[in-house]
Amino acid sequence: MILRVHSCRWGNSFVLSIVLAILAVALGGIMKGAIGAGVPIIAAPALTMIFGVQTAVAILVVPNLLSNVWQAWFYRDRALSRRFLVLFAGGGMLGVVFGTYLLASLPQETLSLLVAFAVLGYILLRVARPGWILDRARADRLSGVAGVLGGMLQGATGISAPASVTFLNAMRLPREAFIATISIFFVAMTALQIPALWSVGIMTGERLVMGFIALGIVFLFMPIGTWLGRRTSPKVFDITMLVVLGVIAAKILFEAVF
């Protein structure tokens, strides 16, 4: 099996690239266990730097789907209303199809810029409006729109957080309700994303195997995140994640532009 490292990323050191990829997925697993989201937020931009956007998205589909199946089942009694879930997750499924089309048709440089801008948008929203609260009635009305936007970002860049995570964070949900709702959203969206990626030739046998390897890493580190999440302030994870994302986004932008 030959895994190609993107030519302009991390020089010619294949071993270093693999180590960095493992660390990114492991950190994503810790974040996933702690706050319910983190694998695509952390790992997608990091893997984009190393392997390119299409490979990064394809690798992360399997861990996104199966890790969220587990969390969706475990926290199923804490999810929001069925109507909200249908609109939110259904919108994600619609959006991810269009996003996958963009992933297959846009140039690599454009996709890299989309990843960087998606990450920076997430950071800006989290920093600029930390106290923003979205009341439940308005959130119900916007759930379908937020789902579609999140699905489009997920399909095109592998990162739905600027729309999906920010939207749910603004609702100020309890930790368990947030984890249950975002997990159901990811399960519905990635279940449709996999056949969509196969249909456009982005998902391959090699990338599928790499996805299951990434899944093993995520499952290995999720319990650490769960343990830390129950004993550490969420602000610690927020700050850590935003700093890491800022560095990654800056590097992607620098390489895409220069």
Buried (B, 14 or more C-beta within 10 A) or exposed (E): EEBEBBEEBBEEEEEEBBEBBEBBBBBBBBBBBBBBBBBBBBBBBBBBBBBBBBBBBBBBBBBBBBBBBBBBEBBEEBBBEEEBBBBBBBBBBBBBBBBBBBBBEBEBEBBBBBBBBBBBBBBEBBEEEEEEEBEEEEBBEBBBBBBBBBBBBBBBBBBBBBBBBBBBBBBBBEBBBBBBBBBBBBBBBBBBBBEBBEEEEBBBEBBBBBBEBBBEBBBEBBEBBBEBBEEEEEEEBBEBBBEBBBEBBEBBBEBBEE
